[in-house]
Amino acid sequence: MAKIIKLDDKGVEFLEKIMELSGEIITLCDQCGTCSGGCPFITEMDVNPSQIMRQVMLGQKNIMDSKTMWICASCFTCTVRCPRDLDVSKVSEALRQVKLREAIDFIDIEEISDEEAKKLPSIAIVGAFRKFTG
Amino acid sequence: MKVPYFPGCTLKTTATNFETSAIEVAKQLGIEMVELDRWNCCGVVSYLVSDDLMKHMAPVRNFIRVQEMNKTGVVENENRLVTLCSMCYNTLNLSNKRMQKNPDDLQKINDFMHREETKYDGSVEVVHLLPLIQDLGWEAVSKHVKKPLNNIKVAPYYGCMLLRPKNVGIDDAEDPKILQELISALGAEAIDWDSGSRCCGSYHTVNNKDIVINLSRGIIEDARRNGADIIITSCPLCAFNLDNRQQDILEKDPEFETMPIVYFSQLIGVAFAIDKEKLGWEFNHISPDILF
């Protein structure tokens, strides 16, 4: 017998926010796991990308505490492989943006030693700060 | 052929070896890369959320410069903007595609930049030097080879930004061939491997270098397993993560066998027998002795 899952208002609001920001119809996700299977960062993640899709679909805002969205480096491997043509990297970006727009940065420039900063190519530094700070 | 060229920050700082060698190689192939007048940062990484128009302004400003170069006659009827750095290529191209697809977005950005005399009309085409060379035909490349790279086995490393997402990829996202074809045209042998488009860890090198060390080590060891002598790349960030981070791998494991990482343009330069100093080896961390 079919079971209907009802999201509460806050759950619906969260799902809609992420769908609007990412531009992806997250509810189309079939949970096939292709994104997780090909993700080069999977061993670093606490929640895998397909689980992220599922939890966002169910409006579970506690997914914001996962470190997965910060580990995703927008390499677009999942993007080119999703059989439903969903862009999971855009979903990660949307989740990061929700946090960054609350003025909560993920990194602090003070934590990078002068020695490292001198060695690093500028694209690394600019890239990290564009992804990790609001 | 005179084409507007966008260098980007890193090619002027820690990847001057990439710029020097690429400009020289392009010149020999008849491609004159004319640096954009007053270029500005591309943004490095593309913003992927829907309401981020402001973040696309920097790329668009560079496209305006291309139109102006055509207007002032610096280039003639050349709407292509050539890039070398894979990240610049990806970021500029993604912004351009968004502008071309959404006239409303373009209008808003043009309105916002009301002080710019020229309005961006969506006409620019962002290209990478590799397909530009491919268009000349591999035979044309082979003709310039003075020192065929016989017996050198090269791992073609694409990374992410040249191939994905599909609308900006220079080749098939899962089965690219362009670097293999280039390697063959230079007389070298391209190895067959699985890590050619696997992420190196990108900007995590700033705050979480262990991720990069693990990924880079995996890529280098895969190249080694498949018989490669060197790895070639087109991305200054991949180059840093694969090349300089070998020092960090060595600190963890002194038994680790290093591998030289060179830009594709340096490899072409060696095959063309271009003077060593013109190919800029100053930032290659692991010395590519095998090429000399």
Interface residues (C-beta under 8 A of the other chain):
Chain A: E20 L21 S22 G23 P40 F41 T43 E44 I71 A73 S74 C75 F76 T77 T79 V80 D87 S89 K90 E93 A94 Q97 I107 E111 I112 E116 K119 L120 P121 S122 I123 A124 I125 V126 G127 A128 R130 K131 F132
Chain B: G8 C9 T10 T13 T14 A15 C41 G43 V44 V45 S46 Y47 L48 V49 S50 D51 C85 M87 C160 L163 R164 P165 K166 A173 E174 S197 R198 C199 G201 S202 Y203 H204 T205 V206 N207 I211 N214 L215 P236 L237 F240 N244
